[in-house]
Amino acid sequence: MAITALPNSRTEPDGSAVIRVLSYNIRSMRDDEDALARVIRACKPDLVFVQEAPRFFRWRKHAARLASKSELVVLTGGAPTTGPLLMCSLRATVERTEDVLLPLTPGLHRRGFATAVVRIAGARIGLLSCHLSLRADERYTQAGMVLERMRAMDVPYKIAAGDLNDRPAGRSFRRLTTELQDCWAVAPWGGENTWKQDDPHKRIDAIFATRSVEVLGCGVPLELPGITAADLRAATDHLPVLAALRMPAL
């Protein structure tokens, strides 16, 4: 059932944590950087899973500038993961981070994962930002590696998000849903399709969570205060995916 409003971040009286999670392919910040920051700020995320972060000359400076404009901090990733990056608000306490490079297929762009474990309001959460291959066989293998990494995180709650280069009916997308919730499918909110921003006709960006996480809503933020259609078109060539998730008290 579609919902009309996405819950704000908060800690519930029973100790459960509601967090807002954003996944966004930012095309190496080659478009309108100020519009990009406006979109991110308006989403009010606790956690941001970035794909195609800057990874060449002065990449740290560019990533830090975007985080500052978005009222966030850089968590991990970027050049060491060939693009995936994690940012977070000061609500998150960082336990550990790990940048993972995946095996190189000759002739193709090398891929990686930005991973971390954070605590928010007492909930320990494993994070993984990914950008899967354009080639179907390699993409399917990488989807399996996402699941392996998620299984290896010894935490009660886990979130993976990214640009899958695959639709929900595709083999790689479906492989992820064998163990993870597709948050849009569970609680659709806002828009569905994420590519391209000027004519969205494919859902290739998604947020996934383990079944221990309660999905309150997920989708493309089309009508949040501070976001205009012009901002979404100018920021990058993908549309963002925003989710509200509840981590039940343990």
MINU-592170 format. One record per residue (C-alpha): residue in one letter; x negated, y negated, z. Coordinates in steps of 0.2 Angstrom, whole numbers, plus 5000, padded with zeros to 4 digits. Example, Ala and Ser with C-alpha at 12.3 -4.5 7.8 and 13.67 -1.06 7.14 Angstrom:
REM MINU-592170
a493850225039
s493250055036
END
This chain:
REM MINU-592170
m500050005000
a499349834995
i499049705009
t499249525008
a497949455020
l496149525023
p495749535042
n494449415049
s492949485058
r493249515077
t492949625092
e494649705097
p495149725116
d494849905115
g493049885110
s493249925091
a492349805079
v493149735063
i491849685050
r491949605033
v490849685020
l490349605003
s489549694988
y488949584974
n487849604958
i487049434957
r486049454940
s484449394948
m485149224952
r485049174934
d486749084934
d487448944945
e486648974962
d487748844971
a489348934965
l488649104970
a488249034988
r490048964988
v490849124984
i489749224997
r490149095011
a492049095007
c492049275009
k491349255027
p490449425027
d489549505041
l488549615029
v488149585010
f487649724999
v486749644984
q486249714967
e485049634955
a484249524968
p482649424962
r481149544961
f479849454952
f478849284955
r479249214972
w480649334974
r480649314993
k480849124992
h482349144980
a483149274991
a482849175007
r483549024999
l485149114994
a485349185011
s485149015019
k486448935007
s487649075011
e487349055030
l486549225031
v484849305034
v483949435023
l483949605030
t482849705018
g482649755000
g482349654984
a480749684974
p480249844985
t481849924979
t481849854962
g483449754965
p484649814979
l484549694994
l485449685011
m485949525020
c486849495036
s487549375048
l486849335065
r488249455072
a487249605067
t485749665077
v484549765067
e483849925073
r482849985058
t482649955039
e481950065025
d481650025007
v481750184996
l481150194978
l481950334968
p480950444955
l480550354939
t481250424922
p480050364908
g480850234898
l482150184910
h482250054924
r481650124941
r482950114954
g482950104973
f484050094989
a484049955002
t484450045018
a484649985037
v485450035053
v486249885062
r487349865078
i488949755078
a489949735094
g489249895100
a489549995084
r488050075076
i488150065057
g487150145043
l487050035027
l486450075009
s486449954994
c486250034977
h486250004958
l486450164949
s485750204932
l486450164915
r486150344909
a487450474914
d486350614920
e485150504930
r486650414938
y487450584943
t485750634951
q485650464960
a487450474967
g486850644975
m485350544983
v486550414990
l487450554999
e485850635005
r485350475012
m486950445020
r486950615028
a485250585035
m485750425045
d486150475063
v487450345066
p489350365069
y489850245055
k489050225037
i489350115022
a488750125005
a489049994991
g488449944975
d488549934956
l488850114950
n488850084932
d490250204932
r492150204933
p493250294946
a493550434934
g491750454930
r490650604937
s489550494948
f490950394955
r491850554959
r490350634967
l490250494980
t492050514984
t491850704989
e491050645005
l491550455006
q493050345006
d493250234991
c493850085000
w494850004986
a495850174983
v496250175002
a496850005005
p496849894989
w496849704991
g496549564979
g495949614962
e495349784956
n494149764941
t492349694943
w491549674926
k491449564917
q491949404926
d492649314912
d493749474906
p493749594920
h494249764913
k493149894922
r492949934941
i491149984942
d490649904958
a491349984974
i491249994993
f491250165001
a491350215019
t491250375029
r492950445035
s492550385053
v492850205047
e494550135045
v494850035029
l495949885032
g495849815014
c494649804999
g494549714983
v494049564972
p494349404982
l495349304970
e496249184982
l495149144997
p495048965002
g493448884995
i493449004980
t493948944963
a494049044946
a492748934940
d491548974954
l491849164951
r491449144932
a489949034935
a489149134949
t488649294940
d489249414927
h490049524940
l491549494952
p491249524970
v492049664981
l492549614999
a493149735012
a493749725030
l493349885040
r493649935058
m492450035068
p493450125081
a492750115099
l491750265104
END
